[in-house]
Amino acid sequence: MTLTKKDLVLAVSRDTNITQVDVKRVVQRTLDHLIEYLKAGQTIELRNFGVFKIRQRAPRRGRNPKTGQEVPVPSKRVVVFKPGLLMRLHIK
């Protein structure tokens, strides 16, 4: 099963007796802020949950699977996530 933003909003709304519209607004603003911090190259540390950070991947040589021809793959920024201690303990 996949947890969607809608599922998260419904669960929080049900648990807190806050309207779904208000919960959705808060969840979306939270996600917007996380994206902005990552775009700015900042690390996001959520205690007991994990750490999000941007890592720069080096350029490399790739291969076109149809033709087998080598192609250059440019460097790019990717988001990496490292789970926190409590998350690692609960997911075991």
PDB file with one MODEL, atoms N, CA, C and O in Angstrom:
MODEL        1
ATOM      1  N   MET A   1       0.833  -1.181   0.000  1.00  0.00           N
ATOM      2  CA  MET A   1       0.000   0.000   0.000  1.00  0.00           C
ATOM      3  C   MET A   1       0.884   1.252   0.000  1.00  0.00           C
ATOM      4  O   MET A   1       1.945   1.275   0.625  1.00  0.00           O
ATOM      5  N   THR A   2       0.448   2.252  -0.683  1.00  0.00           N
ATOM      6  CA  THR A   2       1.162   3.521  -0.753  1.00  0.00           C
ATOM      7  C   THR A   2       0.397   4.570   0.047  1.00  0.00           C
ATOM      8  O   THR A   2      -0.818   4.712  -0.091  1.00  0.00           O
ATOM      9  N   LEU A   3       1.122   5.295   0.877  1.00  0.00           N
ATOM     10  CA  LEU A   3       0.518   6.399   1.615  1.00  0.00           C
ATOM     11  C   LEU A   3       0.569   7.634   0.737  1.00  0.00           C
ATOM     12  O   LEU A   3       1.648   8.063   0.327  1.00  0.00           O
ATOM     13  N   THR A   4      -0.583   8.205   0.445  1.00  0.00           N
ATOM     14  CA  THR A   4      -0.641   9.421  -0.359  1.00  0.00           C
ATOM     15  C   THR A   4      -0.819  10.626   0.561  1.00  0.00           C
ATOM     16  O   THR A   4      -1.091  10.483   1.753  1.00  0.00           O
ATOM     17  N   LYS A   5      -0.660  11.811  -0.017  1.00  0.00           N
ATOM     18  CA  LYS A   5      -0.869  13.025   0.764  1.00  0.00           C
ATOM     19  C   LYS A   5      -2.306  13.068   1.275  1.00  0.00           C
ATOM     20  O   LYS A   5      -2.558  13.500   2.400  1.00  0.00           O
ATOM     21  N   LYS A   6      -3.240  12.622   0.453  1.00  0.00           N
ATOM     22  CA  LYS A   6      -4.649  12.597   0.860  1.00  0.00           C
ATOM     23  C   LYS A   6      -4.853  11.671   2.061  1.00  0.00           C
ATOM     24  O   LYS A   6      -5.575  12.019   2.995  1.00  0.00           O
ATOM     25  N   ASP A   7      -4.220  10.493   2.041  1.00  0.00           N
ATOM     26  CA  ASP A   7      -4.318   9.569   3.176  1.00  0.00           C
ATOM     27  C   ASP A   7      -3.772  10.207   4.446  1.00  0.00           C
ATOM     28  O   ASP A   7      -4.362  10.076   5.519  1.00  0.00           O
ATOM     29  N   LEU A   8      -2.650  10.892   4.321  1.00  0.00           N
ATOM     30  CA  LEU A   8      -2.035  11.560   5.462  1.00  0.00           C
ATOM     31  C   LEU A   8      -2.957  12.643   6.014  1.00  0.00           C
ATOM     32  O   LEU A   8      -3.140  12.753   7.226  1.00  0.00           O
ATOM     33  N   VAL A   9      -3.534  13.437   5.125  1.00  0.00           N
ATOM     34  CA  VAL A   9      -4.458  14.502   5.535  1.00  0.00           C
ATOM     35  C   VAL A   9      -5.662  13.901   6.258  1.00  0.00           C
ATOM     36  O   VAL A   9      -6.068  14.405   7.305  1.00  0.00           O
ATOM     37  N   LEU A  10      -6.231  12.838   5.714  1.00  0.00           N
ATOM     38  CA  LEU A  10      -7.385  12.191   6.349  1.00  0.00           C
ATOM     39  C   LEU A  10      -7.043  11.665   7.744  1.00  0.00           C
ATOM     40  O   LEU A  10      -7.824  11.831   8.681  1.00  0.00           O
ATOM     41  N   ALA A  11      -5.880  11.034   7.881  1.00  0.00           N
ATOM     42  CA  ALA A  11      -5.476  10.482   9.171  1.00  0.00           C
ATOM     43  C   ALA A  11      -5.269  11.583  10.207  1.00  0.00           C
ATOM     44  O   ALA A  11      -5.745  11.472  11.337  1.00  0.00           O
ATOM     45  N   VAL A  12      -4.565  12.640   9.826  1.00  0.00           N
ATOM     46  CA  VAL A  12      -4.318  13.739  10.774  1.00  0.00           C
ATOM     47  C   VAL A  12      -5.627  14.435  11.125  1.00  0.00           C
ATOM     48  O   VAL A  12      -5.855  14.784  12.283  1.00  0.00           O
ATOM     49  N   SER A  13      -6.476  14.636  10.144  1.00  0.00           N
ATOM     50  CA  SER A  13      -7.769  15.279  10.393  1.00  0.00           C
ATOM     51  C   SER A  13      -8.602  14.458  11.372  1.00  0.00           C
ATOM     52  O   SER A  13      -9.206  14.996  12.300  1.00  0.00           O
ATOM     53  N   ARG A  14      -8.623  13.169  11.152  1.00  0.00           N
ATOM     54  CA  ARG A  14      -9.391  12.269  12.027  1.00  0.00           C
ATOM     55  C   ARG A  14      -8.826  12.263  13.456  1.00  0.00           C
ATOM     56  O   ARG A  14      -9.583  12.283  14.427  1.00  0.00           O
ATOM     57  N   ASP A  15      -7.491  12.236  13.578  1.00  0.00           N
ATOM     58  CA  ASP A  15      -6.849  12.164  14.894  1.00  0.00           C
ATOM     59  C   ASP A  15      -6.923  13.467  15.677  1.00  0.00           C
ATOM     60  O   ASP A  15      -6.880  13.452  16.907  1.00  0.00           O
ATOM     61  N   THR A  16      -7.033  14.598  14.976  1.00  0.00           N
ATOM     62  CA  THR A  16      -6.958  15.897  15.655  1.00  0.00           C
ATOM     63  C   THR A  16      -8.262  16.671  15.661  1.00  0.00           C
ATOM     64  O   THR A  16      -8.362  17.714  16.307  1.00  0.00           O
ATOM     65  N   ASN A  17      -9.264  16.171  14.947  1.00  0.00           N
ATOM     66  CA  ASN A  17     -10.538  16.882  14.812  1.00  0.00           C
ATOM     67  C   ASN A  17     -10.367  18.266  14.184  1.00  0.00           C
ATOM     68  O   ASN A  17     -11.109  19.196  14.503  1.00  0.00           O
ATOM     69  N   ILE A  18      -9.394  18.395  13.297  1.00  0.00           N
ATOM     70  CA  ILE A  18      -9.191  19.610  12.512  1.00  0.00           C
ATOM     71  C   ILE A  18      -9.716  19.304  11.112  1.00  0.00           C
ATOM     72  O   ILE A  18      -9.567  18.186  10.620  1.00  0.00           O
ATOM     73  N   THR A  19     -10.325  20.288  10.476  1.00  0.00           N
ATOM     74  CA  THR A  19     -10.912  20.032   9.161  1.00  0.00           C
ATOM     75  C   THR A  19      -9.846  19.590   8.161  1.00  0.00           C
ATOM     76  O   THR A  19      -8.676  19.960   8.263  1.00  0.00           O
ATOM     77  N   GLN A  20     -10.286  18.786   7.190  1.00  0.00           N
ATOM     78  CA  GLN A  20      -9.364  18.303   6.163  1.00  0.00           C
ATOM     79  C   GLN A  20      -8.766  19.453   5.366  1.00  0.00           C
ATOM     80  O   GLN A  20      -7.604  19.390   4.963  1.00  0.00           O
ATOM     81  N   VAL A  21      -9.544  20.493   5.138  1.00  0.00           N
ATOM     82  CA  VAL A  21      -9.056  21.645   4.379  1.00  0.00           C
ATOM     83  C   VAL A  21      -7.890  22.305   5.118  1.00  0.00           C
ATOM     84  O   VAL A  21      -6.873  22.638   4.510  1.00  0.00           O
ATOM     85  N   ASP A  22      -8.041  22.489   6.426  1.00  0.00           N
ATOM     86  CA  ASP A  22      -6.966  23.116   7.205  1.00  0.00           C
ATOM     87  C   ASP A  22      -5.736  22.217   7.281  1.00  0.00           C
ATOM     88  O   ASP A  22      -4.608  22.695   7.161  1.00  0.00           O
ATOM     89  N   VAL A  23      -5.950  20.921   7.479  1.00  0.00           N
ATOM     90  CA  VAL A  23      -4.820  19.990   7.552  1.00  0.00           C
ATOM     91  C   VAL A  23      -4.091  19.960   6.209  1.00  0.00           C
ATOM     92  O   VAL A  23      -2.860  19.964   6.166  1.00  0.00           O
ATOM     93  N   LYS A  24      -4.851  19.930   5.114  1.00  0.00           N
ATOM     94  CA  LYS A  24      -4.242  19.905   3.783  1.00  0.00           C
ATOM     95  C   LYS A  24      -3.393  21.148   3.564  1.00  0.00           C
ATOM     96  O   LYS A  24      -2.298  21.064   3.010  1.00  0.00           O
ATOM     97  N   ARG A  25      -3.890  22.292   3.994  1.00  0.00           N
ATOM     98  CA  ARG A  25      -3.150  23.553   3.840  1.00  0.00           C
ATOM     99  C   ARG A  25      -1.834  23.493   4.619  1.00  0.00           C
ATOM    100  O   ARG A  25      -0.793  23.909   4.110  1.00  0.00           O
ATOM    101  N   VAL A  26      -1.876  22.981   5.843  1.00  0.00           N
ATOM    102  CA  VAL A  26      -0.664  22.892   6.671  1.00  0.00           C
ATOM    103  C   VAL A  26       0.325  21.899   6.070  1.00  0.00           C
ATOM    104  O   VAL A  26       1.520  22.185   5.990  1.00  0.00           O
ATOM    105  N   VAL A  27      -0.167  20.733   5.646  1.00  0.00           N
ATOM    106  CA  VAL A  27       0.711  19.726   5.050  1.00  0.00           C
ATOM    107  C   VAL A  27       1.367  20.287   3.788  1.00  0.00           C
ATOM    108  O   VAL A  27       2.573  20.128   3.596  1.00  0.00           O
ATOM    109  N   GLN A  28       0.589  20.938   2.932  1.00  0.00           N
ATOM    110  CA  GLN A  28       1.148  21.479   1.694  1.00  0.00           C
ATOM    111  C   GLN A  28       2.168  22.571   1.973  1.00  0.00           C
ATOM    112  O   GLN A  28       3.216  22.605   1.329  1.00  0.00           O
ATOM    113  N   ARG A  29       1.892  23.454   2.906  1.00  0.00           N
ATOM    114  CA  ARG A  29       2.855  24.516   3.247  1.00  0.00           C
ATOM    115  C   ARG A  29       4.134  23.917   3.826  1.00  0.00           C
ATOM    116  O   ARG A  29       5.231  24.402   3.552  1.00  0.00           O
ATOM    117  N   THR A  30       3.989  22.863   4.625  1.00  0.00           N
ATOM    118  CA  THR A  30       5.168  22.186   5.178  1.00  0.00           C
ATOM    119  C   THR A  30       6.027  21.618   4.058  1.00  0.00           C
ATOM    120  O   THR A  30       7.243  21.804   4.047  1.00  0.00           O
ATOM    121  N   LEU A  31       5.398  20.932   3.123  1.00  0.00           N
ATOM    122  CA  LEU A  31       6.134  20.368   1.991  1.00  0.00           C
ATOM    123  C   LEU A  31       6.779  21.464   1.147  1.00  0.00           C
ATOM    124  O   LEU A  31       7.912  21.313   0.689  1.00  0.00           O
ATOM    125  N   ASP A  32       6.057  22.569   0.943  1.00  0.00           N
ATOM    126  CA  ASP A  32       6.613  23.699   0.182  1.00  0.00           C
ATOM    127  C   ASP A  32       7.872  24.244   0.849  1.00  0.00           C
ATOM    128  O   ASP A  32       8.859  24.539   0.176  1.00  0.00           O
ATOM    129  N   HIS A  33       7.833  24.376   2.177  1.00  0.00           N
ATOM    130  CA  HIS A  33       9.008  24.883   2.904  1.00  0.00           C
ATOM    131  C   HIS A  33      10.173  23.895   2.798  1.00  0.00           C
ATOM    132  O   HIS A  33      11.318  24.311   2.626  1.00  0.00           O
ATOM    133  N   LEU A  34       9.896  22.603   2.899  1.00  0.00           N
ATOM    134  CA  LEU A  34      10.961  21.603   2.785  1.00  0.00           C
ATOM    135  C   LEU A  34      11.634  21.704   1.415  1.00  0.00           C
ATOM    136  O   LEU A  34      12.860  21.653   1.313  1.00  0.00           O
ATOM    137  N   ILE A  35      10.832  21.846   0.378  1.00  0.00           N
ATOM    138  CA  ILE A  35      11.377  21.962  -0.978  1.00  0.00           C
ATOM    139  C   ILE A  35      12.235  23.215  -1.105  1.00  0.00           C
ATOM    140  O   ILE A  35      13.319  23.169  -1.684  1.00  0.00           O
ATOM    141  N   GLU A  36      11.758  24.329  -0.568  1.00  0.00           N
ATOM    142  CA  GLU A  36      12.524  25.578  -0.652  1.00  0.00           C
ATOM    143  C   GLU A  36      13.875  25.461   0.058  1.00  0.00           C
ATOM    144  O   GLU A  36      14.895  25.918  -0.459  1.00  0.00           O
ATOM    145  N   TYR A  37      13.877  24.846   1.245  1.00  0.00           N
ATOM    146  CA  TYR A  37      15.145  24.663   1.963  1.00  0.00           C
ATOM    147  C   TYR A  37      16.096  23.781   1.159  1.00  0.00           C
ATOM    148  O   TYR A  37      17.287  24.080   1.067  1.00  0.00           O
ATOM    149  N   LEU A  38      15.582  22.696   0.575  1.00  0.00           N
ATOM    150  CA  LEU A  38      16.437  21.819  -0.215  1.00  0.00           C
ATOM    151  C   LEU A  38      16.955  22.533  -1.457  1.00  0.00           C
ATOM    152  O   LEU A  38      18.123  22.375  -1.812  1.00  0.00           O
ATOM    153  N   LYS A  39      16.106  23.320  -2.127  1.00  0.00           N
ATOM    154  CA  LYS A  39      16.546  24.079  -3.298  1.00  0.00           C
ATOM    155  C   LYS A  39      17.679  25.023  -2.937  1.00  0.00           C
ATOM    156  O   LYS A  39      18.576  25.264  -3.745  1.00  0.00           O
ATOM    157  N   ALA A  40      17.639  25.561  -1.713  1.00  0.00           N
ATOM    158  CA  ALA A  40      18.676  26.486  -1.261  1.00  0.00           C
ATOM    159  C   ALA A  40      19.937  25.746  -0.811  1.00  0.00           C
ATOM    160  O   ALA A  40      20.912  26.375  -0.400  1.00  0.00           O
ATOM    161  N   GLY A  41      19.919  24.406  -0.889  1.00  0.00           N
ATOM    162  CA  GLY A  41      21.095  23.624  -0.511  1.00  0.00           C
ATOM    163  C   GLY A  41      21.212  23.351   0.975  1.00  0.00           C
ATOM    164  O   GLY A  41      22.254  22.892   1.442  1.00  0.00           O
ATOM    165  N   GLN A  42      20.157  23.628   1.720  1.00  0.00           N
ATOM    166  CA  GLN A  42      20.200  23.420   3.164  1.00  0.00           C
ATOM    167  C   GLN A  42      19.823  21.987   3.524  1.00  0.00           C
ATOM    168  O   GLN A  42      19.086  21.325   2.793  1.00  0.00           O
ATOM    169  N   THR A  43      20.331  21.523   4.649  1.00  0.00           N
ATOM    170  CA  THR A  43      20.010  20.203   5.176  1.00  0.00           C
ATOM    171  C   THR A  43      18.781  20.327   6.068  1.00  0.00           C
ATOM    172  O   THR A  43      18.639  21.294   6.816  1.00  0.00           O
ATOM    173  N   ILE A  44      17.898  19.339   5.981  1.00  0.00           N
ATOM    174  CA  ILE A  44      16.702  19.318   6.823  1.00  0.00           C
ATOM    175  C   ILE A  44      16.830  18.153   7.783  1.00  0.00           C
ATOM    176  O   ILE A  44      16.898  16.998   7.362  1.00  0.00           O
ATOM    177  N   GLU A  45      16.861  18.451   9.072  1.00  0.00           N
ATOM    178  CA  GLU A  45      16.971  17.416  10.094  1.00  0.00           C
ATOM    179  C   GLU A  45      15.690  17.394  10.918  1.00  0.00           C
ATOM    180  O   GLU A  45      15.376  18.354  11.621  1.00  0.00           O
ATOM    181  N   LEU A  46      14.961  16.297  10.825  1.00  0.00           N
ATOM    182  CA  LEU A  46      13.744  16.097  11.611  1.00  0.00           C
ATOM    183  C   LEU A  46      14.073  15.033  12.656  1.00  0.00           C
ATOM    184  O   LEU A  46      14.135  13.844  12.343  1.00  0.00           O
ATOM    185  N   ARG A  47      14.279  15.461  13.874  1.00  0.00           N
ATOM    186  CA  ARG A  47      14.705  14.560  14.944  1.00  0.00           C
ATOM    187  C   ARG A  47      13.824  13.321  15.013  1.00  0.00           C
ATOM    188  O   ARG A  47      12.599  13.399  14.917  1.00  0.00           O
ATOM    189  N   ASN A  48      14.469  12.192  15.179  1.00  0.00           N
ATOM    190  CA  ASN A  48      13.833  10.876  15.292  1.00  0.00           C
ATOM    191  C   ASN A  48      13.167  10.416  14.005  1.00  0.00           C
ATOM    192  O   ASN A  48      12.638   9.306  13.959  1.00  0.00           O
ATOM    193  N   PHE A  49      13.177  11.229  12.966  1.00  0.00           N
ATOM    194  CA  PHE A  49      12.622  10.825  11.680  1.00  0.00           C
ATOM    195  C   PHE A  49      13.746  10.593  10.678  1.00  0.00           C
ATOM    196  O   PHE A  49      13.894   9.495  10.142  1.00  0.00           O
ATOM    197  N   GLY A  50      14.543  11.644  10.427  1.00  0.00           N
ATOM    198  CA  GLY A  50      15.647  11.488   9.500  1.00  0.00           C
ATOM    199  C   GLY A  50      16.174  12.808   8.994  1.00  0.00           C
ATOM    200  O   GLY A  50      15.741  13.878   9.422  1.00  0.00           O
ATOM    201  N   VAL A  51      17.118  12.717   8.073  1.00  0.00           N
ATOM    202  CA  VAL A  51      17.794  13.887   7.526  1.00  0.00           C
ATOM    203  C   VAL A  51      17.683  13.848   6.001  1.00  0.00           C
ATOM    204  O   VAL A  51      17.990  12.837   5.368  1.00  0.00           O
ATOM    205  N   PHE A  52      17.239  14.966   5.424  1.00  0.00           N
ATOM    206  CA  PHE A  52      17.211  15.144   3.978  1.00  0.00           C
ATOM    207  C   PHE A  52      18.335  16.097   3.621  1.00  0.00           C
ATOM    208  O   PHE A  52      18.535  17.112   4.288  1.00  0.00           O
ATOM    209  N   LYS A  53      19.069  15.768   2.571  1.00  0.00           N
ATOM    210  CA  LYS A  53      20.078  16.710   2.078  1.00  0.00           C
ATOM    211  C   LYS A  53      20.248  16.540   0.582  1.00  0.00           C
ATOM    212  O   LYS A  53      19.851  15.530   0.000  1.00  0.00           O
ATOM    213  N   ILE A  54      20.845  17.551  -0.026  1.00  0.00           N
ATOM    214  CA  ILE A  54      21.111  17.541  -1.458  1.00  0.00           C
ATOM    215  C   ILE A  54      22.537  17.048  -1.672  1.00  0.00           C
ATOM    216  O   ILE A  54      23.468  17.482  -0.993  1.00  0.00           O
ATOM    217  N   ARG A  55      22.691  16.148  -2.613  1.00  0.00           N
ATOM    218  CA  ARG A  55      24.020  15.659  -2.968  1.00  0.00           C
ATOM    219  C   ARG A  55      24.213  15.890  -4.465  1.00  0.00           C
ATOM    220  O   ARG A  55      23.292  15.697  -5.260  1.00  0.00           O
ATOM    221  N   GLN A  56      25.404  16.298  -4.830  1.00  0.00           N
ATOM    222  CA  GLN A  56      25.742  16.529  -6.237  1.00  0.00           C
ATOM    223  C   GLN A  56      26.314  15.239  -6.815  1.00  0.00           C
ATOM    224  O   GLN A  56      27.329  14.733  -6.335  1.00  0.00           O
ATOM    225  N   ARG A  57      25.667  14.714  -7.839  1.00  0.00           N
ATOM    226  CA  ARG A  57      26.197  13.527  -8.528  1.00  0.00           C
ATOM    227  C   ARG A  57      27.160  13.983  -9.602  1.00  0.00           C
ATOM    228  O   ARG A  57      26.901  14.949 -10.321  1.00  0.00           O
ATOM    229  N   ALA A  58      28.269  13.280  -9.703  1.00  0.00           N
ATOM    230  CA  ALA A  58      29.286  13.623 -10.700  1.00  0.00           C
ATOM    231  C   ALA A  58      28.819  13.224 -12.096  1.00  0.00           C
ATOM    232  O   ALA A  58      28.017  12.301 -12.243  1.00  0.00           O
ATOM    233  N   PRO A  59      29.316  13.912 -13.117  1.00  0.00           N
ATOM    234  CA  PRO A  59      28.990  13.488 -14.485  1.00  0.00           C
ATOM    235  C   PRO A  59      29.608  12.112 -14.747  1.00  0.00           C
ATOM    236  O   PRO A  59      30.619  11.746 -14.149  1.00  0.00           O
ATOM    237  N   ARG A  60      28.978  11.362 -15.651  1.00  0.00           N
ATOM    238  CA  ARG A  60      29.479  10.017 -15.939  1.00  0.00           C
ATOM    239  C   ARG A  60      29.142   9.646 -17.377  1.00  0.00           C
ATOM    240  O   ARG A  60      28.443  10.374 -18.082  1.00  0.00           O
ATOM    241  N   ARG A  61      29.654   8.506 -17.785  1.00  0.00           N
ATOM    242  CA  ARG A  61      29.354   7.974 -19.114  1.00  0.00           C
ATOM    243  C   ARG A  61      28.243   6.934 -18.939  1.00  0.00           C
ATOM    244  O   ARG A  61      28.383   5.990 -18.162  1.00  0.00           O
ATOM    245  N   GLY A  62      27.152   7.118 -19.663  1.00  0.00           N
ATOM    246  CA  GLY A  62      26.064   6.156 -19.644  1.00  0.00           C
ATOM    247  C   GLY A  62      25.998   5.427 -20.966  1.00  0.00           C
ATOM    248  O   GLY A  62      26.826   5.643 -21.850  1.00  0.00           O
ATOM    249  N   ARG A  63      25.010   4.564 -21.096  1.00  0.00           N
ATOM    250  CA  ARG A  63      24.870   3.800 -22.327  1.00  0.00           C
ATOM    251  C   ARG A  63      23.412   3.777 -22.739  1.00  0.00           C
ATOM    252  O   ARG A  63      22.538   3.481 -21.924  1.00  0.00           O
ATOM    253  N   ASN A  64      23.141   4.089 -24.005  1.00  0.00           N
ATOM    254  CA  ASN A  64      21.794   4.011 -24.542  1.00  0.00           C
ATOM    255  C   ASN A  64      21.422   2.531 -24.633  1.00  0.00           C
ATOM    256  O   ASN A  64      22.092   1.784 -25.346  1.00  0.00           O
ATOM    257  N   PRO A  65      20.365   2.079 -23.928  1.00  0.00           N
ATOM    258  CA  PRO A  65      20.048   0.643 -23.911  1.00  0.00           C
ATOM    259  C   PRO A  65      19.602   0.109 -25.276  1.00  0.00           C
ATOM    260  O   PRO A  65      19.747  -1.085 -25.539  1.00  0.00           O
ATOM    261  N   LYS A  66      19.069   0.959 -26.138  1.00  0.00           N
ATOM    262  CA  LYS A  66      18.614   0.488 -27.454  1.00  0.00           C
ATOM    263  C   LYS A  66      19.776   0.297 -28.421  1.00  0.00           C
ATOM    264  O   LYS A  66      19.839  -0.698 -29.143  1.00  0.00           O
ATOM    265  N   THR A  67      20.697   1.265 -28.426  1.00  0.00           N
ATOM    266  CA  THR A  67      21.775   1.228 -29.424  1.00  0.00           C
ATOM    267  C   THR A  67      23.099   0.757 -28.847  1.00  0.00           C
ATOM    268  O   THR A  67      23.986   0.349 -29.597  1.00  0.00           O
ATOM    269  N   GLY A  68      23.249   0.804 -27.534  1.00  0.00           N
ATOM    270  CA  GLY A  68      24.523   0.446 -26.913  1.00  0.00           C
ATOM    271  C   GLY A  68      25.552   1.554 -26.998  1.00  0.00           C
ATOM    272  O   GLY A  68      26.680   1.388 -26.533  1.00  0.00           O
ATOM    273  N   GLN A  69      25.182   2.686 -27.587  1.00  0.00           N
ATOM    274  CA  GLN A  69      26.104   3.808 -27.756  1.00  0.00           C
ATOM    275  C   GLN A  69      26.319   4.515 -26.419  1.00  0.00           C
ATOM    276  O   GLN A  69      25.380   4.720 -25.650  1.00  0.00           O
ATOM    277  N   GLU A  70      27.586   4.884 -26.157  1.00  0.00           N
ATOM    278  CA  GLU A  70      27.888   5.632 -24.933  1.00  0.00           C
ATOM    279  C   GLU A  70      27.400   7.063 -25.082  1.00  0.00           C
ATOM    280  O   GLU A  70      27.545   7.681 -26.137  1.00  0.00           O
ATOM    281  N   VAL A  71      26.810   7.586 -23.985  1.00  0.00           N
ATOM    282  CA  VAL A  71      26.337   8.965 -23.977  1.00  0.00           C
ATOM    283  C   VAL A  71      26.782   9.623 -22.681  1.00  0.00           C
ATOM    284  O   VAL A  71      26.838   8.963 -21.643  1.00  0.00           O
ATOM    285  N   PRO A  72      27.098  10.909 -22.722  1.00  0.00           N
ATOM    286  CA  PRO A  72      27.476  11.589 -21.480  1.00  0.00           C
ATOM    287  C   PRO A  72      26.230  11.881 -20.636  1.00  0.00           C
ATOM    288  O   PRO A  72      25.209  12.333 -21.155  1.00  0.00           O
ATOM    289  N   VAL A  73      26.328  11.618 -19.343  1.00  0.00           N
ATOM    290  CA  VAL A  73      25.255  11.943 -18.401  1.00  0.00           C
ATOM    291  C   VAL A  73      25.779  13.097 -17.541  1.00  0.00           C
ATOM    292  O   VAL A  73      26.767  12.936 -16.825  1.00  0.00           O
ATOM    293  N   PRO A  74      25.125  14.255 -17.609  1.00  0.00           N
ATOM    294  CA  PRO A  74      25.643  15.414 -16.866  1.00  0.00           C
ATOM    295  C   PRO A  74      25.482  15.246 -15.355  1.00  0.00           C
ATOM    296  O   PRO A  74      24.722  14.399 -14.885  1.00  0.00           O
ATOM    297  N   SER A  75      26.210  16.068 -14.612  1.00  0.00           N
ATOM    298  CA  SER A  75      26.061  16.060 -13.163  1.00  0.00           C
ATOM    299  C   SER A  75      24.677  16.592 -12.811  1.00  0.00           C
ATOM    300  O   SER A  75      24.079  17.355 -13.569  1.00  0.00           O
ATOM    301  N   LYS A  76      24.181  16.176 -11.649  1.00  0.00           N
ATOM    302  CA  LYS A  76      22.878  16.680 -11.216  1.00  0.00           C
ATOM    303  C   LYS A  76      22.788  16.609  -9.702  1.00  0.00           C
ATOM    304  O   LYS A  76      23.525  15.882  -9.037  1.00  0.00           O
ATOM    305  N   ARG A  77      21.853  17.395  -9.188  1.00  0.00           N
ATOM    306  CA  ARG A  77      21.612  17.418  -7.751  1.00  0.00           C
ATOM    307  C   ARG A  77      20.472  16.445  -7.448  1.00  0.00           C
ATOM    308  O   ARG A  77      19.450  16.436  -8.134  1.00  0.00           O
ATOM    309  N   VAL A  78      20.663  15.622  -6.406  1.00  0.00           N
ATOM    310  CA  VAL A  78      19.638  14.662  -6.008  1.00  0.00           C
ATOM    311  C   VAL A  78      19.392  14.790  -4.505  1.00  0.00           C
ATOM    312  O   VAL A  78      20.284  15.177  -3.749  1.00  0.00           O
ATOM    313  N   VAL A  79      18.179  14.463  -4.088  1.00  0.00           N
ATOM    314  CA  VAL A  79      17.837  14.466  -2.670  1.00  0.00           C
ATOM    315  C   VAL A  79      18.152  13.091  -2.096  1.00  0.00           C
ATOM    316  O   VAL A  79      17.757  12.070  -2.658  1.00  0.00           O
ATOM    317  N   VAL A  80      18.865  13.071  -0.975  1.00  0.00           N
ATOM    318  CA  VAL A  80      19.133  11.814  -0.283  1.00  0.00           C
ATOM    319  C   VAL A  80      18.489  11.891   1.097  1.00  0.00           C
ATOM    320  O   VAL A  80      18.364  12.970   1.676  1.00  0.00           O
ATOM    321  N   PHE A  81      18.086  10.744   1.613  1.00  0.00           N
ATOM    322  CA  PHE A  81      17.429  10.667   2.920  1.00  0.00           C
ATOM    323  C   PHE A  81      18.134   9.625   3.755  1.00  0.00           C
ATOM    324  O   PHE A  81      18.396   8.514   3.294  1.00  0.00           O
ATOM    325  N   LYS A  82      18.441   9.991   4.991  1.00  0.00           N
ATOM    326  CA  LYS A  82      19.034   9.051   5.934  1.00  0.00           C
ATOM    327  C   LYS A  82      18.071   8.958   7.116  1.00  0.00           C
ATOM    328  O   LYS A  82      17.845   9.952   7.806  1.00  0.00           O
ATOM    329  N   PRO A  83      17.501   7.776   7.356  1.00  0.00           N
ATOM    330  CA  PRO A  83      16.532   7.656   8.451  1.00  0.00           C
ATOM    331  C   PRO A  83      17.179   7.885   9.815  1.00  0.00           C
ATOM    332  O   PRO A  83      18.350   7.570  10.028  1.00  0.00           O
ATOM    333  N   GLY A  84      16.382   8.444  10.737  1.00  0.00           N
ATOM    334  CA  GLY A  84      16.841   8.684  12.090  1.00  0.00           C
ATOM    335  C   GLY A  84      16.806   7.397  12.912  1.00  0.00           C
ATOM    336  O   GLY A  84      16.299   6.373  12.453  1.00  0.00           O
ATOM    337  N   LEU A  85      17.338   7.453  14.113  1.00  0.00           N
ATOM    338  CA  LEU A  85      17.459   6.293  14.980  1.00  0.00           C
ATOM    339  C   LEU A  85      16.107   5.645  15.281  1.00  0.00           C
ATOM    340  O   LEU A  85      15.958   4.432  15.135  1.00  0.00           O
ATOM    341  N   LEU A  86      15.131   6.435  15.696  1.00  0.00           N
ATOM    342  CA  LEU A  86      13.828   5.851  16.030  1.00  0.00           C
ATOM    343  C   LEU A  86      13.177   5.209  14.817  1.00  0.00           C
ATOM    344  O   LEU A  86      12.554   4.155  14.940  1.00  0.00           O
ATOM    345  N   MET A  87      13.307   5.820  13.655  1.00  0.00           N
ATOM    346  CA  MET A  87      12.742   5.226  12.450  1.00  0.00           C
ATOM    347  C   MET A  87      13.414   3.890  12.156  1.00  0.00           C
ATOM    348  O   MET A  87      12.741   2.909  11.837  1.00  0.00           O
ATOM    349  N   ARG A  88      14.727   3.852  12.262  1.00  0.00           N
ATOM    350  CA  ARG A  88      15.430   2.594  12.006  1.00  0.00           C
ATOM    351  C   ARG A  88      15.001   1.517  12.983  1.00  0.00           C
ATOM    352  O   ARG A  88      14.857   0.357  12.597  1.00  0.00           O
ATOM    353  N   LEU A  89      14.791   1.879  14.246  1.00  0.00           N
ATOM    354  CA  LEU A  89      14.382   0.894  15.245  1.00  0.00           C
ATOM    355  C   LEU A  89      12.965   0.386  14.972  1.00  0.00           C
ATOM    356  O   LEU A  89      12.693  -0.799  15.164  1.00  0.00           O
ATOM    357  N   HIS A  90      12.072   1.250  14.535  1.00  0.00           N
ATOM    358  CA  HIS A  90      10.671   0.861  14.316  1.00  0.00           C
ATOM    359  C   HIS A  90      10.466   0.090  13.010  1.00  0.00           C
ATOM    360  O   HIS A  90       9.509  -0.675  12.890  1.00  0.00           O
ATOM    361  N   ILE A  91      11.346   0.283  12.044  1.00  0.00           N
ATOM    362  CA  ILE A  91      11.168  -0.353  10.740  1.00  0.00           C
ATOM    363  C   ILE A  91      11.777  -1.758  10.706  1.00  0.00           C
ATOM    364  O   ILE A  91      11.447  -2.540   9.814  1.00  0.00           O
ATOM    365  N   LYS A  92      12.629  -2.086  11.624  1.00  0.00           N
ATOM    366  CA  LYS A  92      13.274  -3.409  11.617  1.00  0.00           C
ATOM    367  C   LYS A  92      12.306  -4.521  11.439  1.00  0.00           C
ATOM    368  O   LYS A  92      12.703  -5.686  11.414  1.00  0.00           O
TER     369      LYS A  92
ENDMDL
END
